[in-house]
Amino acid sequence: MAAPKKGRRPAGGQGRPGRALALILIAMVALTGGMFWSGHTTPRLGIDLAGGTSITLKAKAEPGQESAVNETNMNTAVGIIERRVNGLGVSEAEVQTQGRENIIVNIPKGTNEKQAREQVGTTAQLYFRPVLAVAAAETPAPNPSATPSGSSSASPKPTASGATADKGKGKGDTTATPSSSASTQGRALTEALKAPSPTPTASSSASPKASTTPKPTGTGDAATNALQQKFAALNCLDPKQRSAAGQGVKPADPTVACGKNSIGQWEKYLLGPAEVEGRDVDDAKGVFDQQRGMWIVTMDFTGEGSKKFQKITSKLSQQTEPQNQFAIVLDGEVVSAPSVRQTLSASAEISGSFNQQSAQDLGNILSYGALPLSFDTQSVDTVTAALGGEQLEAGLIAGAIGLALVVIYLVVYYRGLSLIAILSLGASALLTYVIMALLGPAIGFALNLPAVCGAIVAIGITADSFIVYFERIRDEVREGRTLRPAVERAWPRARRTILVSDFVSFLAAAVLFIVTVGKVQGFAFTLGLTTLLDIVVVFLFTKPVMTLLARTKFFGNGHKWSGLDPKRLGAKPPLRRTRRTSAPAAGPIDPKEA
């Protein structure tokens, strides 16, 4: 008989359980240390457990676009709002439609709750429009005898990343003084709208700064006069007029809008048709510019958006201040009016009076797109955690009762083996708790009631894996094998069964997470997480511990309280006594022995 090759462990070998146990213990210590180091020692709670804010939004259509309030646009708005809120780290936010016109947004209590409340209804309609004229904010009735104020032109230098957009800088007057003459203002606006070729004009507060962009399409005399009157009458110091300035204007039409300059004073703008829209922005984010020491918003355009942006910047870069400005209009307000010095295409930046929060908020809104509808906030209600706390307490009591029944069953049926099951359940519970606590600040995971239910269901999944392995071992003992080889021979078959069972559970959790929304996703996420942890615990903890305990006298000799007593299991005679049979002795055979 050939001797077994060296370096290979024969079937039924004991392996090296110490390595697996050391690996999982190191992981547990590292994760627990990371939890305490991060300062987040408890999982984040969802709105049903911790309370929060519930916001009701009502969709409204622009005049003549009543059909825009439909199921498709409402579902699109729900997806955008959900991505915006989750982009701030406020996970488990529940966004869903209610009826035909309403959207309900439930935001869990947290550090970013205020930011999320400000962004849920922001339409984020972004347009890049050429500047036709700029004037200081003024009252509707200009004073003909007013003395014009001086002007300044300090155009910011362009940067390599795109057009420098210093809010209000390089836009002429920085004081809110009335224009010198209504008739002078009207003539300037007429020239700005109708001029077929560049005709630079001197900048003064007596008349708005006229741009040299070509005549907007579709603007007849009547439309031109109406726009002139609207621009002349606009008072950007009035909040109601500011908010209503650009409402109901199509992207292809010229309009008026308000914006603040570099020192925080309002100015009014006459703007041409939109050349680039918000949907042409591929990505946007708020970043800190180390060189200038300020927060900016960088934007990258899509392929089509790059072509549009290149076309408008090529046209504007040939003009002089202020004819080379274009306005970045967000929800009807000019957030920046950069001066273009060179042709740009791939990217641009918005800079000005931003702090970290405002820059990141604007980048977040632009990244996830504009809402297809405008919304009015109908109500903002504070949700208390009292009801959720009562339900959580009832759920925990039910979970404790279920766990106690499982432990009692294991102790009665498996006796000493129940110690391994209880230790494995404890290891799984510790890993689940620590990982949930770490996932809160990492990905914004928030624990809600369905997630708690998923964790309770996981108790049965984990216990089922132990039972499969224990029954395989007991089957081997029934076949007459001693415990140490029985533990090793039972593992391959138990391993296959456990992997198949956990794969089915994880697949169900993954499908449930993909096809559902809101709180049900919390259940699916927790179920999938605990299923993966079950595999880790069984492979790196339960199996090695079982191997080590099989070497002890209590389990190895089949003590009656070990759960592996051969007599109690009805074991056959040891296999080693029946493997080899000696040749029968010569002579007559006794019929009784036969």
C-alpha positions in Angstrom: 0.0 0.0 0.0 1.5 3.3 -1.1 2.2 5.8 1.7 0.3 9.1 1.6 2.1 12.1 0.0 3.7 14.5 2.4 2.3 18.0 2.6 -1.3 16.8 2.2 -3.7 16.5 5.0 -5.7 13.2 4.8 -9.4 13.2 4.9 -10.6 13.6 8.5 -7.6 15.7 9.5 -8.0 18.2 12.2 -6.7 21.3 10.4 -5.5 24.4 12.3 -8.5 25.9 14.1 -6.3 28.4 16.1 -5.6 30.4 12.9 -9.3 30.9 12.1 -10.1 31.8 15.7 -7.3 34.3 15.8 -8.4 35.9 12.6 -12.0 36.5 13.7 -10.9 37.6 17.1 -8.5 40.2 15.6 -11.4 41.4 13.3 -13.8 41.7 16.3 -11.2 43.7 18.3 -10.4 46.0 15.4 -14.0 46.7 14.6 -14.9 47.3 18.2 -11.8 49.6 18.6 -12.8 51.5 15.4 -16.3 52.0 16.9 -15.0 53.6 20.1 -12.4 55.6 18.2 -15.1 57.0 15.9 -17.2 58.1 18.8 -20.3 56.4 17.4 -20.9 53.6 19.9 -24.6 53.2 19.1 -26.3 52.7 15.7 -28.1 55.7 14.1 -31.9 55.5 14.5 -34.5 56.1 11.8 -37.3 58.5 12.0 -39.7 56.0 13.5 -37.3 55.4 16.4 -35.5 58.7 16.9 -38.1 61.2 15.5 -37.5 63.7 12.9 -39.3 65.9 10.4 -42.1 65.1 8.0 -42.5 67.5 5.0 -45.5 67.6 2.7 -44.9 69.1 -0.7 -47.5 70.0 -3.3 -46.7 70.1 -7.0 -47.6 73.1 -9.0 -47.5 73.6 -12.8 -46.4 76.7 -14.6 -49.1 78.6 -16.5 -50.0 76.7 -19.6 -48.2 73.5 -18.4 -50.9 72.0 -16.2 -50.4 68.6 -17.8 -46.8 68.5 -16.4 -48.2 67.3 -13.0 -48.3 63.6 -14.0 -47.2 60.3 -12.6 -44.0 60.2 -14.5 -42.8 63.6 -13.3 -43.9 62.9 -9.8 -41.9 59.7 -9.7 -38.9 61.5 -11.2 -39.1 64.1 -8.5 -39.3 61.5 -5.8 -36.1 59.9 -7.1 -34.2 63.2 -7.3 -35.3 64.3 -3.8 -34.3 60.9 -2.3 -30.9 61.1 -3.9 -30.4 64.7 -2.7 -31.2 63.9 0.9 -29.2 60.7 0.9 -26.3 62.6 -0.7 -26.1 64.6 2.5 -25.7 61.4 4.5 -29.3 61.4 5.8 -30.0 57.7 5.0 -33.3 56.0 5.6 -35.2 59.2 4.4 -38.6 58.1 3.2 -39.8 59.9 0.1 -43.1 58.8 -1.5 -46.0 60.2 -3.4 -49.4 60.7 -1.8 -52.3 61.2 -4.2 -51.7 62.9 -7.5 -50.0 66.1 -6.4 -48.3 65.6 -3.0 -45.0 64.1 -2.0 -44.3 63.2 1.6 -40.7 63.4 2.8 -39.7 61.9 6.2 -36.3 62.9 7.4 -34.8 61.2 10.4 -33.4 63.4 13.2 -29.7 64.1 12.6 -27.0 66.6 12.0 -27.9 67.2 8.4 -31.7 67.4 9.0 -31.8 71.2 8.5 -29.8 71.0 5.2 -32.1 68.3 3.9 -35.2 70.3 4.8 -33.9 73.2 2.7 -33.1 71.0 -0.3 -36.2 68.8 -0.6 -38.3 71.3 -2.5 -35.6 73.2 -4.3 -36.4 73.0 -8.0 -32.7 73.7 -9.0 -33.6 75.0 -12.5 -30.2 76.0 -13.7 -29.6 78.1 -16.8 -26.6 79.9 -18.3 -27.8 83.1 -19.9 -25.9 85.9 -21.6 -26.1 89.2 -19.7 -27.8 92.0 -21.8 -27.8 94.7 -19.2 -27.1 95.2 -15.5 -28.4 98.0 -13.2 -28.3 98.7 -9.5 -31.3 97.6 -7.5 -33.7 100.6 -7.4 -37.2 101.6 -6.6 -39.8 101.5 -9.5 -39.9 105.3 -9.8 -36.4 106.6 -10.7 -35.3 110.1 -9.7 -34.3 112.2 -12.7 -32.2 114.5 -10.7 -30.2 111.8 -9.0 -26.5 112.1 -9.3 -24.8 109.1 -10.9 -22.4 107.3 -8.9 -19.0 106.1 -10.1 -18.3 102.7 -11.4 -15.6 100.2 -11.2 -14.5 97.3 -13.3 -12.4 94.7 -11.6 -12.8 91.7 -13.7 -11.5 88.5 -12.1 -8.9 86.5 -13.9 -9.9 83.2 -15.5 -8.7 79.9 -14.0 -7.7 76.7 -15.7 -10.7 74.8 -14.5 -13.2 77.1 -16.2 -14.8 80.5 -16.1 -14.1 82.4 -12.9 -17.5 83.4 -11.4 -16.9 85.9 -8.7 -20.3 86.9 -7.5 -20.9 90.6 -8.3 -17.3 91.4 -9.1 -16.6 93.3 -12.3 -20.2 94.2 -12.8 -20.1 98.0 -12.6 -21.8 99.8 -9.7 -21.6 98.4 -6.3 -24.1 100.8 -4.7 -27.9 100.7 -4.9 -28.5 104.1 -6.5 -31.4 105.0 -8.8 -30.8 105.6 -12.5 -30.6 109.1 -13.7 -33.4 108.9 -16.3 -36.1 106.5 -17.2 -35.9 107.5 -20.8 -32.1 107.0 -20.9 -32.6 103.6 -19.4 -35.2 102.7 -22.0 -33.0 103.7 -24.9 -30.1 101.6 -23.4 -32.3 98.5 -23.2 -33.6 98.9 -26.7 -30.1 99.0 -28.0 -29.2 95.9 -25.9 -32.1 93.9 -27.3 -31.8 95.0 -30.9 -28.1 95.7 -31.5 -27.0 93.4 -34.4 -23.3 94.0 -33.8 -21.0 94.8 -30.8 -21.4 98.5 -29.7 -19.6 98.9 -26.3 -21.0 101.7 -24.1 -19.6 103.4 -21.1 -20.5 102.0 -17.8 -22.3 104.3 -15.4 -25.1 104.1 -12.9 -27.1 106.5 -15.1 -27.9 103.7 -17.5 -27.6 100.0 -17.3 -24.6 98.2 -18.9 -25.7 97.0 -22.3 -24.3 93.8 -23.6 -23.4 93.3 -27.2 -24.9 89.9 -27.7 -27.0 89.4 -30.8 -30.7 90.2 -30.7 -32.7 87.5 -28.9 -34.9 85.5 -31.3 -38.6 86.1 -31.2 -38.5 89.6 -29.6 -40.6 92.0 -31.4 -41.2 95.7 -30.6 -44.1 94.8 -28.2 -42.1 92.2 -26.5 -39.1 94.4 -26.3 -41.1 97.3 -24.8 -42.7 94.9 -22.3 -39.4 93.6 -21.2 -38.0 97.1 -20.9 -40.9 98.1 -18.7 -40.5 95.0 -16.6 -36.8 95.6 -16.2 -37.3 99.3 -15.3 -40.0 98.5 -12.8 -38.1 95.7 -11.1 -37.2 96.4 -7.5 -34.7 93.8 -6.3 -35.0 95.1 -2.8 -38.5 93.7 -2.6 -38.4 89.9 -1.8 -41.7 89.3 -3.6 -40.5 90.9 -6.8 -37.2 89.0 -6.6 -38.9 85.7 -6.3 -41.5 86.5 -9.1 -39.0 88.0 -11.5 -38.2 84.9 -13.6 -41.3 82.8 -12.9 -43.1 81.3 -15.9 -40.3 82.3 -18.4 -39.3 79.7 -21.0 -35.6 79.0 -21.5 -35.7 80.3 -25.0 -37.1 83.7 -24.0 -35.2 86.7 -22.5 -36.0 87.6 -18.9 -35.1 89.7 -15.9 -33.6 88.5 -12.6 -31.9 89.7 -9.4 -28.6 88.8 -7.9 -26.2 90.0 -5.2 -22.8 91.6 -5.9 -19.6 91.0 -4.0 -20.5 93.2 -1.1 -24.0 91.6 -0.7 -26.1 94.3 -2.4 -28.8 93.5 -4.9 -28.5 94.2 -8.6 -31.0 93.5 -11.5 -30.2 91.9 -14.8 -31.6 91.8 -18.2 -30.8 88.3 -19.6 -30.9 86.7 -23.0 -32.2 83.2 -23.9 -30.6 80.3 -22.1 -27.6 78.9 -23.9 -26.9 76.0 -21.5 -29.3 74.2 -19.1 -28.9 72.3 -15.9 -29.4 69.0 -17.6 -26.2 69.7 -19.5 -24.2 69.5 -16.2 -22.7 66.1 -15.7 -21.3 66.5 -12.2 -20.9 69.3 -9.6 -19.4 69.5 -6.2 -18.3 72.1 -3.6 -14.6 72.2 -3.1 -12.2 74.5 -1.2 -9.8 76.4 -3.5 -6.4 76.4 -1.6 -4.9 79.1 -3.8 -7.6 81.6 -3.4 -8.7 80.5 0.1 -12.4 80.3 -0.7 -15.1 77.7 -1.4 -16.2 77.2 -5.0 -18.6 74.9 -6.9 -16.9 73.1 -9.8 -19.0 71.8 -12.7 -18.3 69.2 -15.4 -20.5 69.2 -18.5 -21.9 66.4 -20.6 -20.7 65.9 -24.2 -23.6 68.0 -25.6 -23.3 70.5 -22.7 -19.6 71.0 -23.5 -20.4 71.9 -27.1 -23.0 74.4 -26.0 -20.7 75.9 -23.3 -17.9 76.2 -25.8 -20.1 78.0 -28.3 -21.3 80.6 -25.8 -17.9 81.2 -24.2 -16.3 81.6 -27.6 -18.8 84.3 -28.4 -18.5 86.1 -25.1 -14.7 85.9 -24.8 -14.4 88.3 -27.8 -16.2 91.0 -26.0 -15.0 93.5 -23.3 -16.2 94.1 -19.8 -19.2 93.9 -19.2 -20.2 92.5 -22.5 -18.4 89.2 -21.8 -20.5 88.2 -18.9 -23.0 85.4 -18.7 -25.3 84.8 -15.7 -25.7 81.5 -13.9 -29.3 81.5 -13.0 -30.6 79.1 -10.3 -34.3 79.0 -9.7 -34.7 82.5 -11.1 -31.9 84.1 -9.2 -28.5 85.1 -10.5 -26.0 83.3 -8.3 -23.0 84.4 -10.3 -22.1 86.4 -13.4 -18.6 85.4 -14.5 -16.5 87.2 -17.1 -15.2 85.0 -19.9 -11.7 85.6 -21.1 -11.1 82.5 -23.1 -13.1 79.7 -24.8 -14.1 77.0 -22.4 -15.9 73.7 -22.9 -15.3 70.8 -20.4 -15.8 72.5 -17.1 -16.5 75.7 -15.2 -16.7 76.9 -11.6 -19.0 79.1 -9.6 -17.3 81.2 -6.9 -18.4 84.0 -4.7 -19.9 84.4 -1.2 -19.9 80.7 -0.5 -19.2 78.9 2.8 -18.6 75.2 3.1 -22.3 74.3 3.6 -23.7 76.5 0.8 -21.0 75.3 -1.7 -21.7 71.7 -0.9 -25.4 72.2 -0.9 -25.3 73.8 -4.4 -23.0 71.0 -5.7 -25.3 68.4 -4.3 -28.4 69.9 -5.9 -26.8 70.3 -9.3 -25.3 66.8 -9.3 -28.6 65.1 -8.8 -30.5 67.2 -11.3 -33.4 69.7 -11.4 -36.8 68.7 -10.3 -39.3 68.5 -13.2 -41.9 70.4 -11.2 -42.1 73.3 -8.8 -43.3 72.5 -5.3 -45.0 74.5 -2.5 -44.3 73.4 1.1 -47.7 72.6 2.6 -46.6 71.5 6.0 -43.5 70.8 8.1 -44.3 68.6 11.1 -42.0 67.3 13.9 -42.3 63.6 14.4 -41.7 62.3 18.0 -40.1 59.0 18.7 -42.6 58.0 21.4 -44.7 55.6 19.3 -41.6 54.2 17.6 -40.0 53.7 21.0 -43.0 51.7 22.3 -42.9 49.6 19.2 -39.2 49.1 19.5 -39.6 48.0 23.1 -42.3 45.5 22.1 -40.1 44.2 19.3 -37.1 43.8 21.6 -39.2 41.9 24.1 -40.5 39.6 21.3 -36.9 39.1 20.1 -35.7 38.3 23.7 -38.5 35.8 24.1 -37.7 34.2 20.8 -34.0 34.1 21.6 -34.7 32.5 25.0 -36.9 29.8 23.4 -34.1 29.0 20.9 -31.5 28.8 23.7 -33.8 26.6 25.8 -34.4 24.3 22.8 -30.7 24.0 22.2 -29.9 23.2 25.8 -32.6 20.6 26.1 -31.9 18.9 22.7 -28.1 19.4 22.2 -27.0 19.8 25.8 -23.3 20.5 25.8 -23.3 21.5 22.1 -25.6 24.4 23.0 -22.5 26.1 24.5 -21.0 26.3 21.0 -24.3 27.6 19.6 -24.7 30.3 22.3 -21.1 31.5 21.9 -21.6 31.7 18.1 -24.8 33.6 18.5 -23.0 36.0 20.8 -20.2 36.5 18.3 -22.7 37.1 15.5 -24.6 39.6 17.7 -21.4 41.5 18.5 -20.3 41.8 14.9 -23.8 42.9 13.8 -24.0 45.6 16.4 -20.5 47.0 15.8 -20.9 47.0 12.0 -24.3 48.8 12.3 -22.8 51.4 14.5 -19.9 52.0 12.1 -22.2 52.1 9.0 -24.1 55.1 10.5 -21.3 57.7 9.9 -19.8 55.7 7.0 -22.8 55.4 4.6 -25.6 57.0 6.6 -27.3 53.7 7.6 -30.1 54.3 10.1 -31.8 51.6 12.1 -35.5 51.5 11.9 -38.2 49.1 13.0 -38.1 46.9 9.9 -34.3 46.7 10.3 -34.8 45.5 13.9 -37.2 42.8 12.5 -34.5 41.7 10.1 -32.0 41.3 12.9 -34.5 39.2 14.9 -35.2 37.0 11.9 -31.4 36.5 11.5 -31.4 34.7 14.9 -33.2 31.8 13.2 -30.9 31.8 10.2 -27.8 31.7 12.4 -29.3 28.9 14.6 -30.2 26.9 11.5 -26.6 26.8 10.4 -25.5 25.4 13.8 -28.2 22.8 13.7 -27.2 21.6 10.2 -23.6 21.2 11.4 -24.5 19.5 14.6 -26.8 17.0 12.9 -24.1 16.1 10.4 -21.7 15.4 13.3 -24.3 13.3 15.1 -25.0 11.3 11.9 -21.2 10.5 11.7 -21.3 9.4 15.4 -24.3 7.2 14.7 -22.2 5.5 12.0 -19.7 4.5 14.7 -17.0 7.1 14.2 -15.3 8.7 17.1 -15.9 12.5 17.6 -12.7 13.9 16.2 -12.9 12.3 12.8 -16.7 12.8 12.9 -16.3 16.6 13.2 -14.0 16.8 10.2 -16.0 14.4 8.0 -19.3 16.1 8.8 -17.9 19.6 7.8 -17.8 19.3 4.0 -21.4 18.2 3.7 -22.6 20.7 6.3 -20.7 23.4 4.6 -22.4 22.9 1.3 -25.8 22.9 2.9 -25.1 26.1 4.9 -23.8 27.9 1.8 -26.8 27.0 -0.3 -29.2 28.0 2.5 -27.4 31.4 3.1 -27.2 32.1 -0.6 -31.0 31.7 -1.0 -31.5 34.1 2.0 -29.1 36.6 0.7 -30.6 36.5 -2.8 -34.0 37.1 -1.3 -32.7 40.1 0.7 -30.9 41.5 -2.4 -34.0 41.3 -4.6 -36.2 42.8 -1.8 -33.7 45.7 -1.4 -33.7 46.5 -5.1 -37.4 46.3 -5.8 -38.6 48.1 -2.6 -38.3 51.6 -1.2 -38.3 53.3 2.2 -38.4 51.3 5.4 -38.6 47.9 3.7 -35.1 48.4 2.4 -33.9 48.6 6.0 -35.3 45.1 6.6 -33.7 43.8 3.4 -30.3 45.4 4.2 -30.2 44.0 7.7 -31.2 40.5 6.6 -28.5 40.5 3.9 -25.9 41.8 6.3 -26.7 39.2 9.0 -26.7 36.4 6.4 -23.2 37.3 5.3 -22.1 37.5 9.0 -23.6 34.0 9.6 -21.2 32.6 7.0 -18.2 34.4 8.6 -19.1 33.1 12.1 -19.8 29.5 11.1 -16.5 29.3 9.1 -14.2 31.2 11.4 -15.8 30.6 14.8 -18.2 27.7 15.1 -16.2 25.1 13.1 -12.8 25.9 14.9 -14.4 25.9 18.3 -16.1 22.6 17.6 -12.7 21.2 16.5 -11.0 22.3 19.7 -13.8 21.0 22.0 -13.7 17.6 20.2 -10.2 17.1 21.7 -11.5 17.4 25.2 -12.5 14.4 27.3 -16.0 15.8 27.9 -16.9 15.9 24.3 -14.4 13.4 22.9 -15.4 10.5 25.1 -19.1 11.2 24.5 -20.3 12.3 27.9 -24.0 11.9 28.4 -24.4 15.7 28.8 -22.2 16.5 25.8 -25.0 15.9 23.3 -22.8 13.4 21.5 -23.3 10.3 23.7 -23.1 7.3 21.3 -25.5 5.2 23.3 -28.1 8.0 23.4 -27.7 8.5 19.6 -28.0 4.8 18.9 -24.5 4.5 17.4 -23.3 1.4 15.6 -20.2 -0.5 16.7 -17.0 1.3 15.9 -16.2 1.1 12.2 -12.6 0.2 12.8 -13.7 -3.1 14.3 -15.6 -4.1 11.2 -13.3 -2.7 8.4 -10.9 -5.8 8.5 -12.2 -9.3 8.7 -9.9 -12.4 9.3 -10.1 -15.6 7.2 -12.5 -18.2 8.7 -10.8 -21.1 10.6 -10.7 -24.5 8.9 -13.1 -27.1 10.2 -16.8 -27.6 10.5 -19.1 -24.6 10.9 -21.5 -24.5 13.8 -25.0 -23.8 12.4 -25.7 -21.5 15.3 -22.6 -19.4 14.5 -23.6 -19.3 10.8 
